């Protein structure tokens, strides 16, 4: 069976690094807990174009190439790779494909069967939605932090594990009839939740 994993803020701690960089660059003092919406621009009170500029500028920094892995993620992925084919399905634009692949190979060598990018033009243009990508791969579940992707995948009949973040609290989601689980950190309990959700017996 195939599992699809988001990368940013699910397996690696992207937003914490991005926020620290933006705070330093723009003389701000935002805290991660303030971002209760994934529309980050609305929290910053900037335009979508200004957010795109922030992202592009951040992408050129050394910090963007050294985003740390979330605790426990490597051990968890190595374990799940024994039972599933694993793919990364990311909203990152294809323009950052090279450095993204380097990050994945650094933290998860030989653990993922593929990396799939859903946007281009620095995120301005969608190639396909994550639920469409998961369907094309034959994935049975997505592990993600983004409310929109979670909702669309549930509507499409996929199982979803939500990695807990300030912007994806339970009020964002409709009733899921047992098709969703919430993960707070990567540990043995998280692995059990994924296996239980996808009915893998070991």
N, C-alpha and C positions, 0 to 999 in steps of 0.2 A: 504494500500500500504506500501511497505517496502523501507526505505532509508538506505543506507550504509554510515557510516562516518569513515574516517581515524581518528587516534588519535593524533599522534605527529605532531606538527606544524600546526594542523588544529583545535584541541580543547584544547591542552595543549602546553605550550611554551618550547618544548623540546630542540630545537637547541640552543637557547640563553643560557640555563643552561649548556648544553654540551660544548659549545664554551668557556664559562667563565671557566669551569673546565679544559679544555685542555690548554687554555692560561696560567692558573696558574701552571699546572703540567709541561708543556713543555717550559715555559718561552717565550711564543709567545704573539703577540698582534694583532691577526686577528679580524676584525670586521665582523659582520653578512652580511653587504652589499657587502662584497667581494665574497660571495659564490653565484655567478651567475649561477653556475652549481650544480645540485644535486649530481654530482660526487665529494663529499667533499674531498676525498683523492687527487684529482688532484689540488684542490685549496691549500691544505696543502703541496702539493708536497711530498707526502708519498705514499707507496705502499698500495695495498688493504689489505694485511696482517697487516701492521702497523695500518691502520684504524680500523680493527677488534679488535686489541689489545686495541686501545684507547676506543672503544665502550665498550669492556668487563670491562676495568678498571673503566670507568665511571659508569657502571651499579652497581659496588660495593660501590659507594659513597652514603652518605646520601642525597645529592642533587638529585640523580636519583630517590629516593623514594619520593621526595617532589617537583617534577616539578609543577610549578604553572599553573593553568587554565588560558586560554586566556580570557580577559575581555568580559563579555556578553555571553559567551558560555553556562553557566549553565541555564540562563534564556531562551535562545533561544532553547536549547534542551528540556527543560521542556515544552515549548510551542508546539514544533513540535511533541512531544510524544502524544499530544492530537489528532493528525490527522494521524500519521503514526506509523507503527512498526519500531523501530530504532535498527540497528545493528552496531557494530564497526567491521571494516575489516582493519586489521593492518599488516604491514610488519614486525612488531616486531617478534623476534623468540619465539618459544614456551617456551624456557628456561626462559623467563622473564614473563611468564603467571601469576604467583602468584602476583607479585608486580604490574603488569598491572591491574589486576582485583581489587586490593586494591585501586589504583588510581581512577579507573572508579567508584567504589562504593562510594568513598569519595566525588567526585565531582558531580556524576550523579546517585544518589541512585534510583533504581527501574525505570530508564528511558530507559535503553537499554535491548532488548530481548536476545542479545547474543554478545559475543566477539570472533572473529575468527582470528587466527594467520596464516599468509601465508608463514612463513619461519621457519627453524630449524637450528641446528648447528651454533647458533649465527649469523644467517643470511646468512650462506654460501650455504644452500640448500633451494630451493624453494619447498614448498608443493603444492602451486597452485598460479596462478596469481590473482590479485584482480578482474579482469573482470570475471574470472571463478568462483570465490567465490560469486560475486554478482549474477551471473547467477544461481548458485546452491541455493541461498537464495530467488531468485525471486525479487531482488531489482530493482527498476526502475531508481535509480540514485545513484551516488557516490559523496561525498563531500571530496575532497582530495587536497594535495599541490604538489604531485610528478608528474612531467611531463610525465614520462613513464606510470604510472597508468592511468592518465588522457587520454593520447592518445589511449591506448589499450581499455579503456572503451568506448570512443567515436566511435572507429572502430567497437566495438561490438554492437553498437546501444543504449548504455545507455546514459542517461542525466548525465551531470557532472557539479558540481559547484567547481570552483578552488578557494582555499583560497590563497590569494595573498602572495607570498614570493619572495625574490630576485632570487631564482633559477627556478621560473616558469613564467617568463614574457611572454607576448603574442607571441613573435617570436618562442616559443617552439612548438606551436600548428598549425595544419592544419585548414582549414576552417571547421566549425562545423555545419553550416546550422541551427542555432538556438538551438543546443543541449547543449550549454555550457553557463554558467554565471560566472562572477568573483566576489568574495566577498572580501572586504578589511577589514572588522571588523564585529564582531557579534553584530548586532543591528536590529531594526525593518526593515530596508531596506534589510538586508541580508535574514531575514525570508520571506519577500515578494518575493524576487528573487527565493528562493527555491520553494515556493508555486506556483509561476507563471511558473517556469520551469517544474514542475510536474503536472501542471493544476489542483491543488487542489482548490476548491472554498469554502470559509468560510462565 
